[in-house]
Amino acid sequence: MKYVVTPALSTSQVFLNELTATSLAHRAIRHPYLQDLAEGSLPDLRFALADFAYHYYGYSAHFPRYLTAVISRL
């Protein structure tokens, strides 16, 4: 989705609009597991939430290190 720059929209607002549109179009947003989790349509929701939290920890625990690596390369 492209937004037209008008006097009413600042450059930062255009950037945020495009970033939002790009993020919402990403395939991770439509991941079947996350959709089923959001809808509560998994057979064992308690297990699914525990499983998600267990695996998500691995990504979130190392996020500061990943972010520091990206910043150091900018």
mmCIF file of the N, C-alpha and C atoms, coordinates in Angstrom:
data_MODEL
# 
_entry.id   MODEL 
# 
loop_
_atom_site.group_PDB 
_atom_site.id 
_atom_site.type_symbol 
_atom_site.label_atom_id 
_atom_site.label_alt_id 
_atom_site.label_comp_id 
_atom_site.label_asym_id 
_atom_site.label_entity_id 
_atom_site.label_seq_id 
_atom_site.pdbx_PDB_ins_code 
_atom_site.Cartn_x 
_atom_site.Cartn_y 
_atom_site.Cartn_z 
_atom_site.occupancy 
_atom_site.B_iso_or_equiv 
_atom_site.pdbx_formal_charge 
_atom_site.auth_seq_id 
_atom_site.auth_comp_id 
_atom_site.auth_asym_id 
_atom_site.auth_atom_id 
_atom_site.pdbx_PDB_model_num 
ATOM 1   N N  . MET A 1 1  ? 0.844  -1.160  0.000  1.00 0.00 ? 1  MET A N  1 
ATOM 2   C CA . MET A 1 1  ? 0.000  0.000   0.000  1.00 0.00 ? 1  MET A CA 1 
ATOM 3   C C  . MET A 1 1  ? 0.901  1.238   0.000  1.00 0.00 ? 1  MET A C  1 
ATOM 4   N N  . LYS A 1 2  ? 0.714  2.121   -0.931 1.00 0.00 ? 2  LYS A N  1 
ATOM 5   C CA . LYS A 1 2  ? 1.487  3.355   -1.026 1.00 0.00 ? 2  LYS A CA 1 
ATOM 6   C C  . LYS A 1 2  ? 0.634  4.514   -0.564 1.00 0.00 ? 2  LYS A C  1 
ATOM 7   N N  . TYR A 1 3  ? 1.272  5.400   0.167  1.00 0.00 ? 3  TYR A N  1 
ATOM 8   C CA . TYR A 1 3  ? 0.601  6.608   0.632  1.00 0.00 ? 3  TYR A CA 1 
ATOM 9   C C  . TYR A 1 3  ? 1.159  7.790   -0.130 1.00 0.00 ? 3  TYR A C  1 
ATOM 10  N N  . VAL A 1 4  ? 0.300  8.695   -0.522 1.00 0.00 ? 4  VAL A N  1 
ATOM 11  C CA . VAL A 1 4  ? 0.701  9.884   -1.258 1.00 0.00 ? 4  VAL A CA 1 
ATOM 12  C C  . VAL A 1 4  ? 1.068  10.958  -0.252 1.00 0.00 ? 4  VAL A C  1 
ATOM 13  N N  . VAL A 1 5  ? 2.229  11.579  -0.485 1.00 0.00 ? 5  VAL A N  1 
ATOM 14  C CA . VAL A 1 5  ? 2.660  12.654  0.408  1.00 0.00 ? 5  VAL A CA 1 
ATOM 15  C C  . VAL A 1 5  ? 1.842  13.899  0.096  1.00 0.00 ? 5  VAL A C  1 
ATOM 16  N N  . THR A 1 6  ? 1.159  14.363  1.111  1.00 0.00 ? 6  THR A N  1 
ATOM 17  C CA . THR A 1 6  ? 0.392  15.594  0.981  1.00 0.00 ? 6  THR A CA 1 
ATOM 18  C C  . THR A 1 6  ? 0.868  16.535  2.075  1.00 0.00 ? 6  THR A C  1 
ATOM 19  N N  . PRO A 1 7  ? 0.552  17.800  1.974  1.00 0.00 ? 7  PRO A N  1 
ATOM 20  C CA . PRO A 1 7  ? 0.979  18.716  3.033  1.00 0.00 ? 7  PRO A CA 1 
ATOM 21  C C  . PRO A 1 7  ? 0.509  18.288  4.422  1.00 0.00 ? 7  PRO A C  1 
ATOM 22  N N  . ALA A 1 8  ? -0.591 17.557  4.490  1.00 0.00 ? 8  ALA A N  1 
ATOM 23  C CA . ALA A 1 8  ? -1.132 17.134  5.777  1.00 0.00 ? 8  ALA A CA 1 
ATOM 24  C C  . ALA A 1 8  ? -0.329 15.984  6.391  1.00 0.00 ? 8  ALA A C  1 
ATOM 25  N N  . LEU A 1 9  ? 0.401  15.225  5.570  1.00 0.00 ? 9  LEU A N  1 
ATOM 26  C CA . LEU A 1 9  ? 1.176  14.092  6.071  1.00 0.00 ? 9  LEU A CA 1 
ATOM 27  C C  . LEU A 1 9  ? 2.660  14.444  6.098  1.00 0.00 ? 9  LEU A C  1 
ATOM 28  N N  . SER A 1 10 ? 3.265  14.321  7.264  1.00 0.00 ? 10 SER A N  1 
ATOM 29  C CA . SER A 1 10 ? 4.692  14.569  7.372  1.00 0.00 ? 10 SER A CA 1 
ATOM 30  C C  . SER A 1 10 ? 5.457  13.370  6.816  1.00 0.00 ? 10 SER A C  1 
ATOM 31  N N  . THR A 1 11 ? 6.725  13.572  6.564  1.00 0.00 ? 11 THR A N  1 
ATOM 32  C CA . THR A 1 11 ? 7.564  12.491  6.064  1.00 0.00 ? 11 THR A CA 1 
ATOM 33  C C  . THR A 1 11 ? 7.601  11.342  7.062  1.00 0.00 ? 11 THR A C  1 
ATOM 34  N N  . SER A 1 12 ? 7.666  11.659  8.347  1.00 0.00 ? 12 SER A N  1 
ATOM 35  C CA . SER A 1 12 ? 7.695  10.597  9.348  1.00 0.00 ? 12 SER A CA 1 
ATOM 36  C C  . SER A 1 12 ? 6.377  9.822   9.368  1.00 0.00 ? 12 SER A C  1 
ATOM 37  N N  . GLN A 1 13 ? 5.267  10.504  9.169  1.00 0.00 ? 13 GLN A N  1 
ATOM 38  C CA . GLN A 1 13 ? 3.974  9.815   9.153  1.00 0.00 ? 13 GLN A CA 1 
ATOM 39  C C  . GLN A 1 13 ? 3.868  8.907   7.933  1.00 0.00 ? 13 GLN A C  1 
ATOM 40  N N  . VAL A 1 14 ? 4.367  9.356   6.807  1.00 0.00 ? 14 VAL A N  1 
ATOM 41  C CA . VAL A 1 14 ? 4.375  8.517   5.603  1.00 0.00 ? 14 VAL A CA 1 
ATOM 42  C C  . VAL A 1 14 ? 5.221  7.275   5.851  1.00 0.00 ? 14 VAL A C  1 
ATOM 43  N N  . PHE A 1 15 ? 6.392  7.476   6.453  1.00 0.00 ? 15 PHE A N  1 
ATOM 44  C CA . PHE A 1 15 ? 7.265  6.341   6.755  1.00 0.00 ? 15 PHE A CA 1 
ATOM 45  C C  . PHE A 1 15 ? 6.560  5.349   7.678  1.00 0.00 ? 15 PHE A C  1 
ATOM 46  N N  . LEU A 1 16 ? 5.934  5.844   8.730  1.00 0.00 ? 16 LEU A N  1 
ATOM 47  C CA . LEU A 1 16 ? 5.226  4.960   9.660  1.00 0.00 ? 16 LEU A CA 1 
ATOM 48  C C  . LEU A 1 16 ? 4.065  4.237   8.985  1.00 0.00 ? 16 LEU A C  1 
ATOM 49  N N  . ASN A 1 17 ? 3.350  4.919   8.123  1.00 0.00 ? 17 ASN A N  1 
ATOM 50  C CA . ASN A 1 17 ? 2.252  4.281   7.383  1.00 0.00 ? 17 ASN A CA 1 
ATOM 51  C C  . ASN A 1 17 ? 2.776  3.142   6.510  1.00 0.00 ? 17 ASN A C  1 
ATOM 52  N N  . GLU A 1 18 ? 3.885  3.391   5.827  1.00 0.00 ? 18 GLU A N  1 
ATOM 53  C CA . GLU A 1 18 ? 4.459  2.362   4.955  1.00 0.00 ? 18 GLU A CA 1 
ATOM 54  C C  . GLU A 1 18 ? 5.021  1.208   5.778  1.00 0.00 ? 18 GLU A C  1 
ATOM 55  N N  . LEU A 1 19 ? 5.654  1.517   6.894  1.00 0.00 ? 19 LEU A N  1 
ATOM 56  C CA . LEU A 1 19 ? 6.185  0.474   7.764  1.00 0.00 ? 19 LEU A CA 1 
ATOM 57  C C  . LEU A 1 19 ? 5.064  -0.398  8.324  1.00 0.00 ? 19 LEU A C  1 
ATOM 58  N N  . THR A 1 20 ? 3.982  0.239   8.718  1.00 0.00 ? 20 THR A N  1 
ATOM 59  C CA . THR A 1 20 ? 2.821  -0.494  9.226  1.00 0.00 ? 20 THR A CA 1 
ATOM 60  C C  . THR A 1 20 ? 2.239  -1.404  8.150  1.00 0.00 ? 20 THR A C  1 
ATOM 61  N N  . ALA A 1 21 ? 2.070  -0.874  6.955  1.00 0.00 ? 21 ALA A N  1 
ATOM 62  C CA . ALA A 1 21 ? 1.518  -1.670  5.852  1.00 0.00 ? 21 ALA A CA 1 
ATOM 63  C C  . ALA A 1 21 ? 2.427  -2.851  5.512  1.00 0.00 ? 21 ALA A C  1 
ATOM 64  N N  . THR A 1 22 ? 3.720  -2.608  5.490  1.00 0.00 ? 22 THR A N  1 
ATOM 65  C CA . THR A 1 22 ? 4.674  -3.678  5.196  1.00 0.00 ? 22 THR A CA 1 
ATOM 66  C C  . THR A 1 22 ? 4.631  -4.751  6.280  1.00 0.00 ? 22 THR A C  1 
ATOM 67  N N  . SER A 1 23 ? 4.580  -4.324  7.533  1.00 0.00 ? 23 SER A N  1 
ATOM 68  C CA . SER A 1 23 ? 4.536  -5.274  8.651  1.00 0.00 ? 23 SER A CA 1 
ATOM 69  C C  . SER A 1 23 ? 3.282  -6.133  8.595  1.00 0.00 ? 23 SER A C  1 
ATOM 70  N N  . LEU A 1 24 ? 2.143  -5.511  8.340  1.00 0.00 ? 24 LEU A N  1 
ATOM 71  C CA . LEU A 1 24 ? 0.881  -6.254  8.305  1.00 0.00 ? 24 LEU A CA 1 
ATOM 72  C C  . LEU A 1 24 ? 0.771  -7.174  7.099  1.00 0.00 ? 24 LEU A C  1 
ATOM 73  N N  . ALA A 1 25 ? 1.575  -6.920  6.073  1.00 0.00 ? 25 ALA A N  1 
ATOM 74  C CA . ALA A 1 25 ? 1.557  -7.774  4.887  1.00 0.00 ? 25 ALA A CA 1 
ATOM 75  C C  . ALA A 1 25 ? 2.534  -8.944  5.006  1.00 0.00 ? 25 ALA A C  1 
ATOM 76  N N  . HIS A 1 26 ? 3.341  -8.955  6.058  1.00 0.00 ? 26 HIS A N  1 
ATOM 77  C CA . HIS A 1 26 ? 4.345  -10.010 6.213  1.00 0.00 ? 26 HIS A CA 1 
ATOM 78  C C  . HIS A 1 26 ? 3.674  -11.358 6.463  1.00 0.00 ? 26 HIS A C  1 
ATOM 79  N N  . ARG A 1 27 ? 4.278  -12.408 5.961  1.00 0.00 ? 27 ARG A N  1 
ATOM 80  C CA . ARG A 1 27 ? 3.681  -13.743 6.065  1.00 0.00 ? 27 ARG A CA 1 
ATOM 81  C C  . ARG A 1 27 ? 3.595  -14.235 7.504  1.00 0.00 ? 27 ARG A C  1 
ATOM 82  N N  . ALA A 1 28 ? 4.435  -13.712 8.387  1.00 0.00 ? 28 ALA A N  1 
ATOM 83  C CA . ALA A 1 28 ? 4.372  -14.140 9.791  1.00 0.00 ? 28 ALA A CA 1 
ATOM 84  C C  . ALA A 1 28 ? 3.049  -13.761 10.436 1.00 0.00 ? 28 ALA A C  1 
ATOM 85  N N  . ILE A 1 29 ? 2.434  -12.689 9.976  1.00 0.00 ? 29 ILE A N  1 
ATOM 86  C CA . ILE A 1 29 ? 1.143  -12.256 10.511 1.00 0.00 ? 29 ILE A CA 1 
ATOM 87  C C  . ILE A 1 29 ? 0.068  -13.299 10.214 1.00 0.00 ? 29 ILE A C  1 
ATOM 88  N N  . ARG A 1 30 ? 0.222  -14.001 9.118  1.00 0.00 ? 30 ARG A N  1 
ATOM 89  C CA . ARG A 1 30 ? -0.773 -14.993 8.718  1.00 0.00 ? 30 ARG A CA 1 
ATOM 90  C C  . ARG A 1 30 ? -0.322 -16.428 9.024  1.00 0.00 ? 30 ARG A C  1 
ATOM 91  N N  . HIS A 1 31 ? 0.617  -16.588 9.944  1.00 0.00 ? 31 HIS A N  1 
ATOM 92  C CA . HIS A 1 31 ? 1.105  -17.926 10.293 1.00 0.00 ? 31 HIS A CA 1 
ATOM 93  C C  . HIS A 1 31 ? -0.053 -18.729 10.902 1.00 0.00 ? 31 HIS A C  1 
ATOM 94  N N  . PRO A 1 32 ? -0.298 -19.936 10.394 1.00 0.00 ? 32 PRO A N  1 
ATOM 95  C CA . PRO A 1 32 ? -1.447 -20.729 10.867 1.00 0.00 ? 32 PRO A CA 1 
ATOM 96  C C  . PRO A 1 32 ? -1.440 -20.968 12.376 1.00 0.00 ? 32 PRO A C  1 
ATOM 97  N N  . TYR A 1 33 ? -0.277 -21.232 12.954 1.00 0.00 ? 33 TYR A N  1 
ATOM 98  C CA . TYR A 1 33 ? -0.210 -21.481 14.398 1.00 0.00 ? 33 TYR A CA 1 
ATOM 99  C C  . TYR A 1 33 ? -0.639 -20.242 15.170 1.00 0.00 ? 33 TYR A C  1 
ATOM 100 N N  . LEU A 1 34 ? -0.134 -19.069 14.778 1.00 0.00 ? 34 LEU A N  1 
ATOM 101 C CA . LEU A 1 34 ? -0.491 -17.839 15.477 1.00 0.00 ? 34 LEU A CA 1 
ATOM 102 C C  . LEU A 1 34 ? -1.962 -17.478 15.265 1.00 0.00 ? 34 LEU A C  1 
ATOM 103 N N  . GLN A 1 35 ? -2.482 -17.758 14.085 1.00 0.00 ? 35 GLN A N  1 
ATOM 104 C CA . GLN A 1 35 ? -3.905 -17.504 13.847 1.00 0.00 ? 35 GLN A CA 1 
ATOM 105 C C  . GLN A 1 35 ? -4.769 -18.410 14.723 1.00 0.00 ? 35 GLN A C  1 
ATOM 106 N N  . ASP A 1 36 ? -4.416 -19.687 14.780 1.00 0.00 ? 36 ASP A N  1 
ATOM 107 C CA . ASP A 1 36 ? -5.173 -20.625 15.625 1.00 0.00 ? 36 ASP A CA 1 
ATOM 108 C C  . ASP A 1 36 ? -5.062 -20.243 17.097 1.00 0.00 ? 36 ASP A C  1 
ATOM 109 N N  . LEU A 1 37 ? -3.888 -19.801 17.505 1.00 0.00 ? 37 LEU A N  1 
ATOM 110 C CA . LEU A 1 37 ? -3.688 -19.365 18.887 1.00 0.00 ? 37 LEU A CA 1 
ATOM 111 C C  . LEU A 1 37 ? -4.563 -18.150 19.191 1.00 0.00 ? 37 LEU A C  1 
ATOM 112 N N  . ALA A 1 38 ? -4.588 -17.191 18.270 1.00 0.00 ? 38 ALA A N  1 
ATOM 113 C CA . ALA A 1 38 ? -5.400 -15.986 18.461 1.00 0.00 ? 38 ALA A CA 1 
ATOM 114 C C  . ALA A 1 38 ? -6.890 -16.314 18.508 1.00 0.00 ? 38 ALA A C  1 
ATOM 115 N N  . GLU A 1 39 ? -7.312 -17.288 17.710 1.00 0.00 ? 39 GLU A N  1 
ATOM 116 C CA . GLU A 1 39 ? -8.724 -17.661 17.651 1.00 0.00 ? 39 GLU A CA 1 
ATOM 117 C C  . GLU A 1 39 ? -9.112 -18.634 18.761 1.00 0.00 ? 39 GLU A C  1 
ATOM 118 N N  . GLY A 1 40 ? -8.110 -19.187 19.439 1.00 0.00 ? 40 GLY A N  1 
ATOM 119 C CA . GLY A 1 40 ? -8.394 -20.168 20.477 1.00 0.00 ? 40 GLY A CA 1 
ATOM 120 C C  . GLY A 1 40 ? -8.896 -21.484 19.920 1.00 0.00 ? 40 GLY A C  1 
ATOM 121 N N  . SER A 1 41 ? -8.522 -21.790 18.690 1.00 0.00 ? 41 SER A N  1 
ATOM 122 C CA . SER A 1 41 ? -9.058 -22.995 18.038 1.00 0.00 ? 41 SER A CA 1 
ATOM 123 C C  . SER A 1 41 ? -8.107 -24.187 18.093 1.00 0.00 ? 41 SER A C  1 
ATOM 124 N N  . LEU A 1 42 ? -7.127 -24.140 18.967 1.00 0.00 ? 42 LEU A N  1 
ATOM 125 C CA . LEU A 1 42 ? -6.228 -25.286 19.119 1.00 0.00 ? 42 LEU A CA 1 
ATOM 126 C C  . LEU A 1 42 ? -6.856 -26.294 20.085 1.00 0.00 ? 42 LEU A C  1 
ATOM 127 N N  . PRO A 1 43 ? -6.563 -27.582 19.911 1.00 0.00 ? 43 PRO A N  1 
ATOM 128 C CA . PRO A 1 43 ? -7.200 -28.597 20.745 1.00 0.00 ? 43 PRO A CA 1 
ATOM 129 C C  . PRO A 1 43 ? -6.883 -28.446 22.240 1.00 0.00 ? 43 PRO A C  1 
ATOM 130 N N  . ASP A 1 44 ? -5.658 -28.031 22.569 1.00 0.00 ? 44 ASP A N  1 
ATOM 131 C CA . ASP A 1 44 ? -5.254 -27.854 23.968 1.00 0.00 ? 44 ASP A CA 1 
ATOM 132 C C  . ASP A 1 44 ? -4.622 -26.473 24.092 1.00 0.00 ? 44 ASP A C  1 
ATOM 133 N N  . LEU A 1 45 ? -5.435 -25.478 24.362 1.00 0.00 ? 45 LEU A N  1 
ATOM 134 C CA . LEU A 1 45 ? -4.975 -24.093 24.389 1.00 0.00 ? 45 LEU A CA 1 
ATOM 135 C C  . LEU A 1 45 ? -3.931 -23.866 25.480 1.00 0.00 ? 45 LEU A C  1 
ATOM 136 N N  . ARG A 1 46 ? -4.100 -24.495 26.622 1.00 0.00 ? 46 ARG A N  1 
ATOM 137 C CA . ARG A 1 46 ? -3.125 -24.338 27.717 1.00 0.00 ? 46 ARG A CA 1 
ATOM 138 C C  . ARG A 1 46 ? -1.748 -24.831 27.282 1.00 0.00 ? 46 ARG A C  1 
ATOM 139 N N  . PHE A 1 47 ? -1.701 -26.010 26.665 1.00 0.00 ? 47 PHE A N  1 
ATOM 140 C CA . PHE A 1 47 ? -0.426 -26.536 26.167 1.00 0.00 ? 47 PHE A CA 1 
ATOM 141 C C  . PHE A 1 47 ? 0.137  -25.622 25.080 1.00 0.00 ? 47 PHE A C  1 
ATOM 142 N N  . ALA A 1 48 ? -0.722 -25.162 24.190 1.00 0.00 ? 48 ALA A N  1 
ATOM 143 C CA . ALA A 1 48 ? -0.267 -24.307 23.089 1.00 0.00 ? 48 ALA A CA 1 
ATOM 144 C C  . ALA A 1 48 ? 0.363  -23.018 23.613 1.00 0.00 ? 48 ALA A C  1 
ATOM 145 N N  . LEU A 1 49 ? -0.256 -22.416 24.626 1.00 0.00 ? 49 LEU A N  1 
ATOM 146 C CA . LEU A 1 49 ? 0.294  -21.194 25.204 1.00 0.00 ? 49 LEU A CA 1 
ATOM 147 C C  . LEU A 1 49 ? 1.634  -21.462 25.892 1.00 0.00 ? 49 LEU A C  1 
ATOM 148 N N  . ALA A 1 50 ? 1.725  -22.564 26.615 1.00 0.00 ? 50 ALA A N  1 
ATOM 149 C CA . ALA A 1 50 ? 2.980  -22.923 27.272 1.00 0.00 ? 50 ALA A CA 1 
ATOM 150 C C  . ALA A 1 50 ? 4.064  -23.202 26.239 1.00 0.00 ? 50 ALA A C  1 
ATOM 151 N N  . ASP A 1 51 ? 3.713  -23.909 25.183 1.00 0.00 ? 51 ASP A N  1 
ATOM 152 C CA . ASP A 1 51 ? 4.662  -24.222 24.116 1.00 0.00 ? 51 ASP A CA 1 
ATOM 153 C C  . ASP A 1 51 ? 5.141  -22.946 23.421 1.00 0.00 ? 51 ASP A C  1 
ATOM 154 N N  . PHE A 1 52 ? 4.207  -22.052 23.136 1.00 0.00 ? 52 PHE A N  1 
ATOM 155 C CA . PHE A 1 52 ? 4.564  -20.786 22.494 1.00 0.00 ? 52 PHE A CA 1 
ATOM 156 C C  . PHE A 1 52 ? 5.508  -19.992 23.391 1.00 0.00 ? 52 PHE A C  1 
ATOM 157 N N  . ALA A 1 53 ? 5.189  -19.884 24.682 1.00 0.00 ? 53 ALA A N  1 
ATOM 158 C CA . ALA A 1 53 ? 6.026  -19.135 25.619 1.00 0.00 ? 53 ALA A CA 1 
ATOM 159 C C  . ALA A 1 53 ? 7.416  -19.755 25.721 1.00 0.00 ? 53 ALA A C  1 
ATOM 160 N N  . TYR A 1 54 ? 7.480  -21.066 25.757 1.00 0.00 ? 54 TYR A N  1 
ATOM 161 C CA . TYR A 1 54 ? 8.765  -21.757 25.845 1.00 0.00 ? 54 TYR A CA 1 
ATOM 162 C C  . TYR A 1 54 ? 9.643  -21.428 24.635 1.00 0.00 ? 54 TYR A C  1 
ATOM 163 N N  . HIS A 1 55 ? 9.083  -21.501 23.446 1.00 0.00 ? 55 HIS A N  1 
ATOM 164 C CA . HIS A 1 55 ? 9.863  -21.245 22.234 1.00 0.00 ? 55 HIS A CA 1 
ATOM 165 C C  . HIS A 1 55 ? 10.116 -19.756 22.019 1.00 0.00 ? 55 HIS A C  1 
ATOM 166 N N  . TYR A 1 56 ? 9.174  -18.925 22.390 1.00 0.00 ? 56 TYR A N  1 
ATOM 167 C CA . TYR A 1 56 ? 9.336  -17.480 22.210 1.00 0.00 ? 56 TYR A CA 1 
ATOM 168 C C  . TYR A 1 56 ? 10.472 -16.945 23.066 1.00 0.00 ? 56 TYR A C  1 
ATOM 169 N N  . TYR A 1 57 ? 10.681 -17.549 24.220 1.00 0.00 ? 57 TYR A N  1 
ATOM 170 C CA . TYR A 1 57 ? 11.752 -17.105 25.108 1.00 0.00 ? 57 TYR A CA 1 
ATOM 171 C C  . TYR A 1 57 ? 13.102 -17.111 24.392 1.00 0.00 ? 57 TYR A C  1 
ATOM 172 N N  . GLY A 1 58 ? 13.342 -18.119 23.586 1.00 0.00 ? 58 GLY A N  1 
ATOM 173 C CA . GLY A 1 58 ? 14.610 -18.206 22.856 1.00 0.00 ? 58 GLY A CA 1 
ATOM 174 C C  . GLY A 1 58 ? 14.842 -17.023 21.939 1.00 0.00 ? 58 GLY A C  1 
ATOM 175 N N  . TYR A 1 59 ? 13.788 -16.509 21.345 1.00 0.00 ? 59 TYR A N  1 
ATOM 176 C CA . TYR A 1 59 ? 13.916 -15.347 20.472 1.00 0.00 ? 59 TYR A CA 1 
ATOM 177 C C  . TYR A 1 59 ? 14.067 -14.066 21.281 1.00 0.00 ? 59 TYR A C  1 
ATOM 178 N N  . SER A 1 60 ? 13.221 -13.914 22.286 1.00 0.00 ? 60 SER A N  1 
ATOM 179 C CA . SER A 1 60 ? 13.228 -12.653 23.035 1.00 0.00 ? 60 SER A CA 1 
ATOM 180 C C  . SER A 1 60 ? 14.440 -12.521 23.952 1.00 0.00 ? 60 SER A C  1 
ATOM 181 N N  . ALA A 1 61 ? 14.958 -13.615 24.473 1.00 0.00 ? 61 ALA A N  1 
ATOM 182 C CA . ALA A 1 61 ? 16.095 -13.547 25.380 1.00 0.00 ? 61 ALA A CA 1 
ATOM 183 C C  . ALA A 1 61 ? 17.342 -13.001 24.686 1.00 0.00 ? 61 ALA A C  1 
ATOM 184 N N  . HIS A 1 62 ? 17.486 -13.295 23.418 1.00 0.00 ? 62 HIS A N  1 
ATOM 185 C CA . HIS A 1 62 ? 18.677 -12.860 22.683 1.00 0.00 ? 62 HIS A CA 1 
ATOM 186 C C  . HIS A 1 62 ? 18.456 -11.582 21.880 1.00 0.00 ? 62 HIS A C  1 
ATOM 187 N N  . PHE A 1 63 ? 17.273 -11.010 21.967 1.00 0.00 ? 63 PHE A N  1 
ATOM 188 C CA . PHE A 1 63 ? 16.973 -9.814  21.183 1.00 0.00 ? 63 PHE A CA 1 
ATOM 189 C C  . PHE A 1 63 ? 17.944 -8.669  21.436 1.00 0.00 ? 63 PHE A C  1 
ATOM 190 N N  . PRO A 1 64 ? 18.268 -8.347  22.708 1.00 0.00 ? 64 PRO A N  1 
ATOM 191 C CA . PRO A 1 64 ? 19.217 -7.236  22.922 1.00 0.00 ? 64 PRO A CA 1 
ATOM 192 C C  . PRO A 1 64 ? 20.563 -7.473  22.236 1.00 0.00 ? 64 PRO A C  1 
ATOM 193 N N  . ARG A 1 65 ? 21.027 -8.706  22.236 1.00 0.00 ? 65 ARG A N  1 
ATOM 194 C CA . ARG A 1 65 ? 22.298 -9.015  21.568 1.00 0.00 ? 65 ARG A CA 1 
ATOM 195 C C  . ARG A 1 65 ? 22.178 -8.831  20.053 1.00 0.00 ? 65 ARG A C  1 
ATOM 196 N N  . TYR A 1 66 ? 21.067 -9.289  19.484 1.00 0.00 ? 66 TYR A N  1 
ATOM 197 C CA . TYR A 1 66 ? 20.854 -9.108  18.047 1.00 0.00 ? 66 TYR A CA 1 
ATOM 198 C C  . TYR A 1 66 ? 20.779 -7.622  17.704 1.00 0.00 ? 66 TYR A C  1 
ATOM 199 N N  . LEU A 1 67 ? 20.064 -6.869  18.522 1.00 0.00 ? 67 LEU A N  1 
ATOM 200 C CA . LEU A 1 67 ? 19.918 -5.441  18.289 1.00 0.00 ? 67 LEU A CA 1 
ATOM 201 C C  . LEU A 1 67 ? 21.263 -4.725  18.391 1.00 0.00 ? 67 LEU A C  1 
ATOM 202 N N  . THR A 1 68 ? 22.068 -5.092  19.360 1.00 0.00 ? 68 THR A N  1 
ATOM 203 C CA . THR A 1 68 ? 23.401 -4.494  19.514 1.00 0.00 ? 68 THR A CA 1 
ATOM 204 C C  . THR A 1 68 ? 24.267 -4.803  18.289 1.00 0.00 ? 68 THR A C  1 
ATOM 205 N N  . ALA A 1 69 ? 24.169 -6.001  17.766 1.00 0.00 ? 69 ALA A N  1 
ATOM 206 C CA . ALA A 1 69 ? 24.930 -6.361  16.564 1.00 0.00 ? 69 ALA A CA 1 
ATOM 207 C C  . ALA A 1 69 ? 24.508 -5.533  15.367 1.00 0.00 ? 69 ALA A C  1 
ATOM 208 N N  . VAL A 1 70 ? 23.205 -5.323  15.221 1.00 0.00 ? 70 VAL A N  1 
ATOM 209 C CA . VAL A 1 70 ? 22.706 -4.514  14.108 1.00 0.00 ? 70 VAL A CA 1 
ATOM 210 C C  . VAL A 1 70 ? 23.167 -3.062  14.263 1.00 0.00 ? 70 VAL A C  1 
ATOM 211 N N  . ILE A 1 71 ? 23.061 -2.527  15.466 1.00 0.00 ? 71 ILE A N  1 
ATOM 212 C CA . ILE A 1 71 ? 23.476 -1.142  15.714 1.00 0.00 ? 71 ILE A CA 1 
ATOM 213 C C  . ILE A 1 71 ? 24.957 -0.967  15.427 1.00 0.00 ? 71 ILE A C  1 
ATOM 214 N N  . SER A 1 72 ? 25.771 -1.925  15.792 1.00 0.00 ? 72 SER A N  1 
ATOM 215 C CA . SER A 1 72 ? 27.214 -1.792  15.581 1.00 0.00 ? 72 SER A CA 1 
ATOM 216 C C  . SER A 1 72 ? 27.579 -1.803  14.099 1.00 0.00 ? 72 SER A C  1 
ATOM 217 N N  . ARG A 1 73 ? 26.679 -2.311  13.273 1.00 0.00 ? 73 ARG A N  1 
ATOM 218 C CA . ARG A 1 73 ? 26.959 -2.365  11.822 1.00 0.00 ? 73 ARG A CA 1 
ATOM 219 C C  . ARG A 1 73 ? 26.379 -1.175  11.066 1.00 0.00 ? 73 ARG A C  1 
ATOM 220 N N  . LEU A 1 74 ? 25.680 -0.315  11.756 1.00 0.00 ? 74 LEU A N  1 
ATOM 221 C CA . LEU A 1 74 ? 25.086 0.859   11.092 1.00 0.00 ? 74 LEU A CA 1 
ATOM 222 C C  . LEU A 1 74 ? 26.105 1.957   10.910 1.00 0.00 ? 74 LEU A C  1 
# 
